[in-house]
Amino acid sequence: MFLCVCSAFGAQSDGAPQKAANEQVLFGDLPAVEAASLHAQTLAEAPANVSVITAEQIRRYGYRTLAEALASVRGFYVTYDHTYHYVGVRGISPPGDFNTRYLVMLNGHPLTDNIYNANGSFGQDFGLDMDLVERIEIVRGPTSALYGSNGMLANINVVTRSPVDGERMRAAMETDSAGERKLSLSSSLYLGRGANLLVSGSAFNNTGTSFPLDGFDLPPGVTGPVANADGERGYHAFANLIWHNWSFTGYFNSRDKQPPVGVGSSLAGDSAQHVVDGRNLIGANYRRQAGPGEIRWQIYYDQYRYQDHFDYRYDGAIAPVCDFNRGDWLDSKLTYEMPVRHLGILTVGMEGFWDLRAEQYNMEDGSRLDYTNRPDRGAALFAQQEFALSPRWKLSGGVRLDNTRYFGRFISPRVAAVYQSSPGTVYKLVYGRPFRNPSAFEQFYSDGLSYVAAAPLVPELANTFEASMERQVGRGWTFAANAFHYRLDRVIEAVTLDSGAQQYRNAAQDRSTGLELELTGKLWDRVEVSASTALAEAFGGRPAVALANSPRQVSKVRLGVPVFRNRLFFAGALQYISARNAWSGARLGGAPLADFTATARIHSRFDLQAGVRNALDRRYEDPIFLAVDRMRGDGRSAFLRLVWRVWE
């Protein structure tokens, strides 16, 4: 993915201190980011190595889901078990994990649920249509010093378009050869008296494709491939109202997925199998100048809903089992940012959350079993000071103290040094000590058969070290190199007991060391080029063995060519993920995957987009953690998309 790099210490956003007018953005007109330090910065001054995916890149390269967008980013890779997508980085994405060691945020608000601590919404289960995304900020490395639990490997902040910038009415329709149909509508309106509103809604239905199930435990009467065994349907809804210093957000979605293969000993290809989940929130943000600095306050009500239905075969009989999870919680954050004379920007804040409900139970034969409801609560204090040591040296130091009801206190520091050796070169060194609290599922869930409630767990912790260089080479080209070393201790993993049941324990130590390289620019001032490779060695256990689902190499090349006065844009991408281990120890081969997209402005009000995914139709398998240890990846598929700007 294109690495956005700016000259250090460029202009701040509205409300922040303004830099000198002659400080220019390096490597092009690129957006500032906020996720790295809670205020707007150029990418060179951010105390981390940062990538940005812009709205224009999302449109040109045809990213229809968050998973597709992240799969284009240097060092990231995506695994799909045909129920959820899982994102790996730094060689860490163990099968069975629920995307718990990084944060996904919507306009700075974490989307982590209070049952699984999961950030697992990357397909259509992510409740925001990609047309509404202004940019995606990817902050590599530890962020617990600002955001608390889960900020270990990376922070992915999805920033939505402003209601001021949208079309009065916009419609989009898409279809693909894998059975998907989707319709979305959005509108941006000026309501008067300084109020602007953006509303959007979409509905999708995917009939699925025939899925081979050779070797699986099949329902009675099923002997071969099951038609439409991989379908899903649901809706997305989003609203954002901006009025003076206030911003109000509503985010609602639901998805009903029919997994072709279930968990544990459930039957495969069963048309009765379903997984239904939803992630909803409403929130308010307030922002204004207060004395020499700026105050920000936000409050959110969040909701998580999950239920499934799987049929299990017991002693020749089929027994339906349904699991339910219901989470509701409140959280609020208050920050104050001000310039400190002769030093830099000081940010201080406090945050708190209160679980209203964290229910987990299952239903068998109409009876509710294994009920647990352990609502957590917690509070945090944090501070970050930026030091301008010299025109070339900047130092950023931050620390956060978290205290929760069940998992006690944790102190998370982060220190970053930024050295701008020349207008076109910046070096960064970062150390952090991030953490992850156990989830309610890991700590409390027990069904008496497959899972046993854990003994008291303690937070995972990590010591992380990063060094990066970002350099302009030639006219319009940038080169980035990033080396890292992670030491994860007290890693929570499921241990199989003598009874065959699983119990979560702080049982593992994981290590990951690697190097990422990327070159981006333009050939002949027209052809967009991005090439990257990420090399990682990730080990865990005693004696140390290679982690499951940990490729040693992830390489990517992307080209984009505008033609016909930029009315048509051709894009091609090739990525290679090297061989990986399954949790069973089996070795799964790597594969090159090629994608092609063409985007045409056929009229001032109409865009037409067509694309092919896995164009070479390469067969490959992803390591997963269900009834089997691997799942066949998607074959070749084609899609067609029409965007109609009804009223601009």
C-alpha positions as CSV (number, residue, x, y, z in Angstrom):
1,M,0.0,0.0,0.0
2,F,1.1,3.5,-0.7
3,L,3.1,4.9,2.2
4,C,2.2,8.5,2.8
5,V,5.2,10.5,4.1
6,C,5.2,14.2,4.7
7,S,7.8,16.7,5.7
8,A,8.2,16.8,9.5
9,F,6.3,19.3,11.5
10,G,3.9,20.6,8.8
11,A,0.6,22.5,9.4
12,Q,-1.8,21.4,12.1
13,S,-5.5,21.1,11.7
14,D,-7.9,23.8,12.8
15,G,-7.6,24.5,16.5
16,A,-4.0,23.3,16.7
17,P,-0.9,25.6,16.6
18,Q,0.0,26.5,13.1
19,K,3.5,25.8,11.8
20,A,5.6,28.1,9.7
21,A,4.1,28.8,6.3
22,N,7.2,27.7,4.4
23,E,7.1,24.2,5.8
24,Q,5.9,22.1,2.8
25,V,4.4,18.6,2.7
26,L,7.0,16.1,1.5
27,F,6.2,13.6,-1.2
28,G,2.9,15.2,-2.3
29,D,-0.3,16.6,-1.1
30,L,-1.1,14.0,1.6
31,P,-3.5,14.1,4.5
32,A,-2.6,14.5,8.1
33,V,-3.4,11.8,10.6
34,E,-4.8,11.9,14.2
35,A,-4.7,8.3,15.5
36,A,-1.0,8.3,16.3
37,S,-1.2,11.2,18.9
38,L,-4.8,12.2,19.3
39,H,-4.2,15.4,17.2
40,A,-3.5,16.2,13.6
41,Q,0.1,15.6,12.5
42,T,2.0,15.1,9.3
43,L,3.0,11.6,8.8
44,A,6.7,12.4,9.2
45,E,6.2,13.9,12.7
46,A,3.9,11.1,13.9
47,P,5.6,9.0,16.6
48,A,5.1,5.8,14.5
49,N,5.4,4.4,11.1
50,V,2.1,5.2,9.4
51,S,0.3,4.3,6.1
52,V,-2.8,6.0,4.8
53,I,-5.4,4.7,2.3
54,T,-7.2,7.6,0.8
55,A,-10.8,7.8,-0.6
56,E,-9.4,8.2,-4.1
57,Q,-7.4,5.0,-3.7
58,I,-10.4,3.2,-2.4
59,R,-12.4,4.3,-5.5
60,R,-9.6,3.7,-8.1
61,Y,-8.6,0.3,-6.9
62,G,-12.1,-1.0,-6.2
63,Y,-11.8,-1.8,-2.5
64,R,-15.3,-3.0,-1.6
65,T,-14.6,-4.1,1.9
66,L,-12.2,-3.1,4.7
67,A,-10.5,-6.5,4.3
68,E,-9.7,-5.7,0.6
69,A,-8.3,-2.3,1.5
70,L,-6.1,-3.7,4.3
71,A,-4.9,-6.6,2.1
72,S,-3.2,-3.9,0.0
73,V,-1.1,-2.5,2.9
74,R,2.5,-3.4,3.4
75,G,3.0,-6.3,5.8
76,F,-0.7,-7.0,6.3
77,Y,-2.4,-10.3,5.2
78,V,-6.0,-11.5,5.4
79,T,-7.3,-15.0,6.3
80,Y,-10.9,-16.0,5.7
81,D,-12.7,-19.0,7.3
82,H,-15.9,-18.2,5.3
83,T,-17.5,-16.8,8.4
84,Y,-15.1,-14.0,9.4
85,H,-12.0,-12.3,8.0
86,Y,-8.9,-12.2,10.2
87,V,-6.1,-9.7,9.7
88,G,-2.5,-10.5,10.4
89,V,0.6,-8.2,10.7
90,R,4.1,-8.8,11.9
91,G,3.6,-12.5,11.3
92,I,1.0,-12.7,14.1
93,S,-2.6,-14.0,13.4
94,P,-3.0,-17.3,15.3
95,P,-6.0,-19.4,14.2
96,G,-8.7,-19.2,16.8
97,D,-7.8,-15.6,17.8
98,F,-10.6,-13.1,17.3
99,N,-8.5,-10.2,16.0
100,T,-7.6,-9.1,19.6
101,R,-4.1,-7.6,19.4
102,Y,-4.8,-4.4,17.5
103,L,-7.5,-1.8,17.4
104,V,-10.1,-0.9,14.7
105,M,-11.6,2.5,15.3
106,L,-14.3,4.6,13.7
107,N,-13.4,8.2,13.8
108,G,-11.2,7.6,16.8
109,H,-13.8,5.4,18.7
110,P,-12.7,1.8,19.2
111,L,-15.0,-0.9,17.8
112,T,-13.8,-3.6,20.2
113,D,-16.7,-5.6,21.6
114,N,-17.1,-6.4,25.3
115,I,-17.5,-10.2,24.9
116,Y,-14.6,-11.4,22.7
117,N,-12.5,-8.2,22.7
118,A,-12.7,-8.7,19.0
119,N,-12.0,-6.4,16.1
120,G,-13.2,-8.9,13.6
121,S,-15.4,-6.9,11.2
122,F,-13.7,-6.7,7.9
123,G,-16.1,-8.0,5.3
124,Q,-19.8,-7.1,5.0
125,D,-20.0,-7.5,8.8
126,F,-18.1,-4.1,8.9
127,G,-21.1,-1.8,9.1
128,L,-19.7,1.1,7.0
129,D,-19.9,1.2,3.2
130,M,-16.5,2.0,1.7
131,D,-18.0,5.0,-0.3
132,L,-18.3,6.8,3.1
133,V,-14.6,6.4,4.0
134,E,-12.4,9.6,3.7
135,R,-9.2,7.8,4.7
136,I,-7.9,4.8,6.6
137,E,-5.0,5.5,9.0
138,I,-2.8,2.5,9.8
139,V,-0.5,3.2,12.7
140,R,2.0,0.4,13.2
141,G,3.3,-0.6,16.6
142,P,2.1,-0.1,20.2
143,T,-0.8,2.4,21.0
144,S,-1.8,1.2,24.5
145,A,-0.2,4.4,25.9
146,L,-3.2,6.3,24.4
147,Y,-5.9,3.8,23.8
148,G,-5.4,1.1,26.5
149,S,-6.1,-2.6,26.0
150,N,-5.6,-4.3,22.6
151,G,-3.2,-1.7,21.2
152,M,-0.3,-4.1,20.6
153,L,0.4,-4.5,16.9
154,A,-1.3,-1.7,15.1
155,N,-4.2,0.8,15.1
156,I,-6.6,1.0,12.2
157,N,-8.6,4.2,12.3
158,V,-11.4,4.6,9.7
159,V,-12.3,8.2,9.1
160,T,-15.6,9.0,7.5
161,R,-16.4,11.7,5.0
162,S,-17.7,15.0,6.3
163,P,-21.4,15.8,5.8
164,V,-20.2,19.0,4.2
165,D,-18.3,17.2,1.4
166,G,-20.9,14.6,0.3
167,E,-23.3,14.6,-2.7
168,R,-26.9,15.6,-2.1
169,M,-28.0,12.1,-3.2
170,R,-25.8,9.2,-4.3
171,A,-26.8,5.6,-5.3
172,A,-24.5,2.6,-5.9
173,M,-25.4,-0.9,-7.2
174,E,-23.0,-3.8,-7.4
175,T,-23.1,-7.5,-8.3
176,D,-20.5,-10.2,-8.6
177,S,-20.1,-13.7,-9.9
178,A,-19.9,-15.2,-6.4
179,G,-23.6,-14.3,-5.9
180,E,-23.5,-10.9,-4.2
181,R,-26.1,-8.2,-4.8
182,K,-25.8,-4.8,-3.0
183,L,-27.6,-1.5,-3.1
184,S,-26.6,1.6,-1.2
185,L,-28.0,5.1,-0.9
186,S,-26.5,8.2,0.8
187,S,-27.4,11.8,1.2
188,S,-25.7,14.9,2.6
189,L,-27.9,17.8,3.6
190,Y,-27.5,21.3,5.0
191,L,-30.2,21.7,7.6
192,G,-29.6,25.4,8.3
193,R,-28.2,27.1,11.4
194,G,-24.8,25.5,10.9
195,A,-26.1,21.9,10.9
196,N,-25.0,19.4,8.3
197,L,-26.3,15.8,8.1
198,L,-25.0,12.7,6.3
199,V,-27.2,9.6,6.2
200,S,-26.5,6.3,4.4
201,G,-28.0,2.9,4.2
202,S,-27.3,-0.3,2.2
203,A,-28.7,-3.8,1.9
204,F,-26.9,-6.8,0.6
205,N,-27.7,-10.4,-0.3
206,N,-25.2,-13.0,-1.3
207,T,-26.6,-16.4,-2.4
208,G,-23.2,-18.0,-2.1
209,T,-21.6,-20.6,-4.4
210,S,-21.3,-24.4,-4.4
211,F,-18.8,-25.4,-1.8
212,P,-17.0,-28.8,-1.9
213,L,-17.3,-30.7,1.4
214,D,-15.4,-33.9,0.7
215,G,-14.3,-35.5,3.9
216,F,-16.6,-33.5,6.2
217,D,-19.3,-34.9,8.5
218,L,-22.4,-34.1,6.4
219,P,-26.1,-34.0,7.3
220,P,-28.2,-37.0,6.3
221,G,-28.9,-37.1,2.6
222,V,-26.0,-34.8,1.6
223,T,-23.4,-36.5,-0.4
224,G,-21.6,-33.9,-2.5
225,P,-21.0,-30.1,-3.0
226,V,-23.7,-28.0,-1.3
227,A,-25.2,-25.2,-3.4
228,N,-25.4,-21.7,-1.8
229,A,-23.7,-22.9,1.4
230,D,-21.6,-19.7,1.7
231,G,-24.3,-17.0,1.6
232,E,-24.9,-13.9,3.7
233,R,-27.4,-11.0,3.9
234,G,-27.8,-7.9,6.0
235,Y,-27.8,-4.2,6.1
236,H,-25.6,-1.1,7.0
237,A,-26.8,2.2,8.3
238,F,-24.8,5.3,9.2
239,A,-25.6,8.9,10.2
240,N,-23.4,11.8,11.1
241,L,-24.7,15.2,12.2
242,I,-22.3,18.1,12.6
243,W,-23.6,21.2,14.4
244,H,-21.2,23.9,15.6
245,N,-18.8,22.2,18.1
246,W,-20.8,18.9,18.2
247,S,-20.6,15.8,16.1
248,F,-23.3,13.1,16.6
249,T,-22.8,9.6,15.1
250,G,-25.1,6.6,14.6
251,Y,-23.8,3.3,13.3
252,F,-26.0,0.2,12.9
253,N,-25.6,-3.1,11.1
254,S,-26.6,-6.7,11.1
255,R,-25.4,-9.7,9.0
256,D,-26.8,-13.2,8.7
257,K,-24.0,-15.6,7.5
258,Q,-24.4,-19.2,6.5
259,P,-21.1,-20.9,7.2
260,P,-20.2,-23.8,5.0
261,V,-18.3,-25.4,7.8
262,G,-19.1,-25.0,11.5
263,V,-17.3,-25.2,14.8
264,G,-16.2,-28.3,16.7
265,S,-18.2,-31.4,15.7
266,S,-21.0,-29.5,13.9
267,L,-22.2,-30.7,10.5
268,A,-20.8,-29.2,7.3
269,G,-23.0,-27.9,4.5
270,D,-26.1,-27.8,6.8
271,S,-28.5,-25.2,5.4
272,A,-29.8,-24.6,9.0
273,Q,-26.4,-23.3,10.1
274,H,-26.4,-19.5,10.7
275,V,-24.3,-16.9,12.4
276,V,-26.0,-13.5,13.0
277,D,-24.1,-10.6,14.5
278,G,-24.6,-6.9,14.8
279,R,-22.5,-4.0,16.1
280,N,-24.3,-0.8,16.9
281,L,-23.4,2.5,18.5
282,I,-24.6,6.1,19.1
283,G,-22.3,8.8,20.3
284,A,-21.6,12.5,20.7
285,N,-18.3,14.3,20.3
286,Y,-17.7,17.9,21.6
287,R,-14.7,20.0,20.6
288,R,-13.7,23.6,21.3
289,Q,-11.0,26.0,22.2
290,A,-10.5,26.4,26.0
291,G,-7.8,28.8,27.1
292,P,-4.5,28.1,25.4
293,G,-5.5,24.7,24.2
294,E,-8.4,22.5,23.0
295,I,-10.8,20.4,24.9
296,R,-12.5,17.2,23.5
297,W,-15.1,15.1,25.1
298,Q,-17.0,12.1,23.8
299,I,-19.6,9.7,25.1
300,Y,-20.9,6.5,23.4
301,Y,-23.4,3.8,24.0
302,D,-22.2,0.6,22.3
303,Q,-24.0,-2.6,21.6
304,Y,-22.9,-6.0,20.4
305,R,-25.2,-8.9,19.4
306,Y,-24.3,-12.4,18.4
307,Q,-26.3,-15.6,17.9
308,D,-25.6,-18.8,16.0
309,H,-27.3,-22.1,15.2
310,F,-25.3,-25.3,14.6
311,D,-26.4,-28.9,14.3
312,Y,-24.3,-31.4,16.1
313,R,-24.3,-35.2,15.7
314,Y,-24.4,-37.0,19.0
315,D,-24.6,-40.9,19.1
316,G,-26.3,-40.9,15.7
317,A,-28.8,-38.2,16.6
318,I,-28.7,-34.6,15.5
319,A,-29.0,-31.9,18.2
320,P,-29.4,-28.2,17.4
321,V,-27.4,-25.8,19.6
322,C,-27.6,-22.1,19.7
323,D,-25.2,-19.7,21.3
324,F,-26.1,-16.1,22.3
325,N,-23.9,-13.1,23.3
326,R,-25.4,-9.8,24.3
327,G,-23.2,-6.8,25.2
328,D,-24.1,-3.3,26.1
329,W,-21.7,-0.7,27.5
330,L,-21.1,3.0,28.0
331,D,-17.7,4.7,27.5
332,S,-16.5,8.3,27.7
333,K,-13.2,10.1,27.1
334,L,-12.1,13.6,28.0
335,T,-8.8,15.1,26.7
336,Y,-7.2,18.5,26.8
337,E,-4.4,19.5,24.5
338,M,-2.2,22.6,24.8
339,P,1.1,23.9,23.7
340,V,3.9,24.1,26.3
341,R,6.3,26.9,25.8
342,H,9.8,25.8,24.5
343,L,8.6,22.2,24.6
344,G,5.7,21.1,22.4
345,I,2.2,19.8,22.7
346,L,1.0,18.3,25.9
347,T,-2.1,16.0,25.9
348,V,-3.7,14.8,29.0
349,G,-6.9,12.8,29.4
350,M,-9.1,10.4,31.3
351,E,-11.4,7.6,30.0
352,G,-13.9,5.2,31.6
353,F,-16.2,2.4,30.5
354,W,-19.1,0.7,32.2
355,D,-20.5,-2.6,31.0
356,L,-24.3,-2.7,31.3
357,R,-24.5,-6.3,30.1
358,A,-22.0,-9.1,29.0
359,E,-24.3,-12.1,28.7
360,Q,-23.1,-15.4,27.3
361,Y,-25.3,-18.6,27.2
362,N,-26.5,-21.3,24.8
363,M,-29.9,-22.9,24.1
364,E,-30.5,-26.6,23.8
365,D,-34.0,-28.1,23.4
366,G,-35.5,-24.7,24.4
367,S,-33.6,-24.5,27.6
368,R,-31.1,-21.8,28.5
369,L,-27.8,-23.3,29.7
370,D,-24.4,-22.2,30.9
371,Y,-25.5,-18.6,31.5
372,T,-22.8,-16.1,32.6
373,N,-23.1,-12.3,32.9
374,R,-20.0,-10.6,34.3
375,P,-20.1,-6.9,33.4
376,D,-16.7,-5.2,33.7
377,R,-15.9,-1.6,34.3
378,G,-12.7,0.5,34.3
379,A,-11.1,3.9,34.2
380,A,-7.8,5.3,32.9
381,L,-5.6,8.3,33.1
382,F,-3.1,9.2,30.4
383,A,-0.6,11.9,29.4
384,Q,1.6,12.6,26.4
385,Q,4.3,15.3,26.0
386,E,6.0,16.2,22.7
387,F,9.4,17.7,23.1
388,A,11.0,19.9,20.3
389,L,14.6,19.2,21.3
390,S,16.0,21.0,18.2
391,P,14.8,21.8,14.6
392,R,15.7,18.2,13.7
393,W,15.0,16.2,16.8
394,K,11.6,15.6,18.3
395,L,10.8,13.3,21.2
396,S,7.4,12.0,22.2
397,G,6.7,10.3,25.6
398,G,3.4,9.0,26.8
399,V,2.1,6.8,29.6
400,R,-1.3,5.5,30.6
401,L,-2.6,3.9,33.7
402,D,-5.6,1.5,33.3
403,N,-7.6,-0.1,36.1
404,T,-10.4,-2.6,35.6
405,R,-12.7,-4.5,37.9
406,Y,-11.5,-8.0,37.0
407,F,-8.0,-7.5,35.7
408,G,-6.4,-4.9,37.9
409,R,-4.0,-2.1,37.0
410,F,-1.6,-1.9,34.1
411,I,0.9,0.9,33.1
412,S,1.6,1.4,29.4
413,P,4.5,3.6,28.4
414,R,5.6,4.6,24.9
415,V,8.6,6.6,23.8
416,A,9.4,7.7,20.3
417,A,12.3,9.7,18.9
418,V,12.0,11.4,15.5
419,Y,15.0,12.7,13.6
420,Q,14.6,14.7,10.4
421,S,18.1,14.6,8.9
422,S,17.1,16.4,5.8
423,P,13.9,17.8,4.1
424,G,13.5,14.4,2.4
425,T,14.6,11.9,5.1
426,V,13.2,11.1,8.6
427,Y,14.2,8.4,11.0
428,K,12.1,7.0,13.9
429,L,12.8,4.9,17.0
430,V,9.9,3.6,19.1
431,Y,9.6,1.6,22.2
432,G,6.3,0.6,23.8
433,R,4.9,-1.7,26.5
434,P,1.3,-2.4,25.3
435,F,-1.1,-4.9,26.8
436,R,-4.4,-6.8,26.2
437,N,-6.9,-7.6,28.9
438,P,-8.5,-11.1,28.8
439,S,-11.9,-11.1,27.2
440,A,-15.2,-12.1,29.0
441,F,-15.3,-15.2,26.8
442,E,-11.8,-16.3,27.7
443,Q,-12.2,-15.6,31.4
444,F,-15.8,-16.7,32.2
445,Y,-17.4,-18.8,29.5
446,S,-18.0,-22.5,30.2
447,D,-20.4,-24.9,28.5
448,G,-19.3,-27.9,30.5
449,L,-18.4,-29.7,27.3
450,S,-16.2,-27.8,24.9
451,Y,-15.0,-25.0,27.2
452,V,-14.2,-24.8,30.9
453,A,-14.1,-21.5,32.7
454,A,-10.5,-20.2,33.2
455,A,-8.7,-19.7,36.4
456,P,-8.0,-16.0,37.0
457,L,-6.2,-14.6,33.9
458,V,-3.9,-11.6,33.8
459,P,-3.3,-9.2,30.9
460,E,-1.0,-10.1,28.1
461,L,1.9,-7.7,27.8
462,A,4.5,-7.0,25.1
463,N,7.8,-5.1,24.8
464,T,8.1,-3.7,21.3
465,F,11.0,-2.1,19.5
466,E,10.8,-0.4,16.1
467,A,13.2,1.5,13.9
468,S,12.1,3.1,10.6
469,M,13.5,5.3,7.8
470,E,11.3,7.2,5.3
471,R,13.2,8.8,2.5
472,Q,12.5,10.7,-0.7
473,V,14.5,9.1,-3.6
474,G,14.4,10.9,-6.8
475,R,11.5,13.0,-8.0
476,G,8.2,11.7,-6.7
477,W,9.5,8.5,-5.3
478,T,9.6,7.4,-1.6
479,F,11.4,4.5,0.1
480,A,10.5,3.2,3.5
481,A,12.2,0.6,5.7
482,N,10.9,-0.6,9.0
483,A,12.6,-3.1,11.4
484,F,10.7,-4.5,14.4
485,H,11.1,-6.9,17.3
486,Y,8.2,-8.0,19.5
487,R,8.3,-9.9,22.8
488,L,4.8,-11.0,23.8
489,D,4.5,-12.6,27.2
490,R,1.6,-14.2,29.2
491,V,-0.1,-14.8,25.9
492,I,-3.6,-16.2,26.4
493,E,-4.3,-19.4,24.5
494,A,-6.7,-22.3,24.7
495,V,-5.2,-25.4,26.3
496,T,-6.8,-28.8,25.7
497,L,-7.5,-30.6,29.0
498,D,-7.5,-34.4,29.6
499,S,-11.3,-34.3,29.3
500,G,-11.0,-32.9,25.8
501,A,-12.4,-29.6,26.8
502,Q,-10.5,-26.3,26.3
503,Q,-9.5,-23.8,28.9
504,Y,-7.8,-20.4,28.4
505,R,-4.5,-19.8,30.2
506,N,-1.6,-17.4,30.2
507,A,0.4,-20.1,28.7
508,A,2.6,-18.8,25.8
509,Q,5.5,-16.5,24.9
510,D,5.7,-15.3,21.3
511,R,8.5,-13.5,19.5
512,S,8.4,-11.8,16.2
513,T,11.3,-10.1,14.4
514,G,11.2,-8.7,10.9
515,L,11.8,-6.1,8.2
516,E,9.5,-4.3,5.9
517,L,10.5,-2.5,2.7
518,E,8.4,-0.3,0.4
519,L,9.0,1.8,-2.7
520,T,6.3,4.0,-4.2
521,G,6.1,6.6,-6.9
522,K,5.2,7.3,-10.5
523,L,6.7,6.2,-13.8
524,W,6.6,8.9,-16.5
525,D,4.6,11.0,-14.1
526,R,1.5,8.9,-14.8
527,V,1.8,5.3,-13.8
528,E,1.3,4.8,-10.1
529,V,3.6,2.1,-8.7
530,S,3.8,0.5,-5.2
531,A,6.1,-2.4,-4.4
532,S,6.6,-3.8,-0.9
533,T,7.9,-6.9,0.9
534,A,7.6,-7.9,4.6
535,L,9.9,-10.5,6.1
536,A,9.1,-11.9,9.6
537,E,10.2,-14.7,11.8
538,A,7.5,-15.4,14.5
539,F,8.0,-18.2,17.1
540,G,6.3,-19.3,20.3
541,G,6.2,-22.1,22.8
542,R,8.9,-24.1,24.5
543,P,10.8,-25.3,22.6
544,A,10.1,-22.5,20.2
545,V,8.3,-23.4,17.0
546,A,7.0,-21.3,14.1
547,L,3.6,-19.7,14.9
548,A,0.6,-21.0,12.9
549,N,-0.6,-18.7,10.1
550,S,2.6,-16.8,10.1
551,P,4.1,-16.3,6.6
552,R,7.8,-15.5,6.4
553,Q,7.2,-13.3,3.4
554,V,4.4,-11.1,2.2
555,S,5.2,-9.3,-1.0
556,K,3.0,-6.9,-3.1
557,V,3.1,-5.0,-6.3
558,R,0.5,-2.5,-7.5
559,L,0.1,-0.5,-10.7
560,G,-2.4,2.1,-11.7
561,V,-2.7,3.8,-15.1
562,P,-5.0,6.7,-15.9
563,V,-6.0,7.1,-19.6
564,F,-8.4,9.2,-21.7
565,R,-7.7,12.4,-19.7
566,N,-8.2,10.5,-16.4
567,R,-11.7,9.4,-17.4
568,L,-10.6,5.8,-17.2
569,F,-8.3,4.2,-14.6
570,F,-6.8,0.7,-15.0
571,A,-5.4,-1.0,-11.8
572,G,-3.6,-4.2,-11.2
573,A,-2.3,-5.8,-8.0
574,L,-0.3,-8.9,-7.3
575,Q,0.5,-10.2,-3.8
576,Y,2.3,-13.3,-2.7
577,I,1.9,-14.8,0.8
578,S,4.5,-17.5,1.5
579,A,3.7,-21.0,3.0
580,R,2.1,-21.1,6.5
581,N,1.6,-23.7,9.2
582,A,-1.9,-24.8,10.3
583,W,-2.5,-25.2,14.0
584,S,-2.3,-29.0,13.4
585,G,1.3,-28.6,12.2
586,A,0.4,-29.2,8.5
587,R,2.3,-27.0,6.0
588,L,0.1,-25.0,3.6
589,G,1.7,-23.7,0.4
590,G,1.8,-20.1,-0.6
591,A,0.2,-18.6,-3.7
592,P,0.4,-15.5,-5.9
593,L,-3.0,-13.7,-6.1
594,A,-3.7,-11.2,-8.9
595,D,-6.5,-8.6,-9.0
596,F,-7.5,-6.2,-11.8
597,T,-9.9,-3.3,-11.7
598,A,-11.1,-0.7,-14.3
599,T,-12.9,2.5,-13.2
600,A,-14.6,4.7,-15.8
601,R,-16.3,8.1,-15.5
602,I,-18.9,7.5,-18.2
603,H,-20.9,10.6,-17.5
604,S,-20.6,13.5,-15.1
605,R,-23.1,11.7,-12.8
606,F,-22.1,8.0,-13.5
607,D,-19.1,5.9,-12.7
608,L,-18.8,2.3,-13.9
609,Q,-16.4,-0.1,-12.3
610,A,-15.5,-3.7,-13.2
611,G,-13.0,-6.0,-11.6
612,V,-11.6,-9.5,-11.3
613,R,-10.3,-11.0,-8.1
614,N,-7.9,-13.9,-8.0
615,A,-7.7,-13.5,-11.8
616,L,-5.3,-16.4,-12.1
617,D,-7.8,-18.7,-10.3
618,R,-5.0,-20.0,-8.0
619,R,-6.0,-22.6,-5.5
620,Y,-4.8,-22.1,-2.0
621,E,-5.8,-22.8,1.6
622,D,-6.0,-20.5,4.6
623,P,-5.1,-21.8,8.2
624,I,-8.3,-21.6,10.3
625,F,-9.6,-22.9,13.6
626,L,-13.0,-24.7,13.1
627,A,-13.9,-28.3,12.6
628,V,-10.9,-28.4,10.3
629,D,-7.5,-26.7,10.3
630,R,-7.7,-25.2,6.8
631,M,-10.2,-23.7,4.3
632,R,-10.1,-23.3,0.6
633,G,-9.6,-19.7,-0.5
634,D,-11.9,-18.0,-2.9
635,G,-11.4,-18.8,-6.6
636,R,-11.7,-16.3,-9.5
637,S,-14.6,-13.9,-9.3
638,A,-15.7,-10.9,-11.2
639,F,-17.8,-7.9,-10.1
640,L,-19.6,-4.9,-11.6
641,R,-20.4,-1.7,-9.9
642,L,-22.4,1.4,-10.9
643,V,-22.3,4.7,-9.0
644,W,-25.0,7.3,-9.7
645,R,-24.7,10.8,-8.3
646,V,-28.3,11.6,-8.5
647,W,-28.1,15.1,-7.0
648,E,-24.9,17.0,-6.5
